[in-house]
Amino acid sequence: DLLHSATMIAFEPVLPVLRVPIPTGSDDDPSKGPFILAFKDEASWSHAWQYCEKQITSQCK
């Protein structure tokens, strides 16, 4: 038998989401899909951009 205490896994508190998909507005390009990626502030966008840039350049080496 699997006991409740044996199958529970404790996780650290969740980090706040830096970006979330939100529905597009009426003035957005419908060919791009029904959602856009939104960042909560400029700093979170900048961090995500720099992280992606580092990942891409490290794969090209």
Secondary structure, 3 states (H helix, E strand, C coil): CCCHHHHCCCCCCCCCCCEEEEECCCCCCHHHCCEEEEECCHHHHHHHHHHHHHHHHHHHC
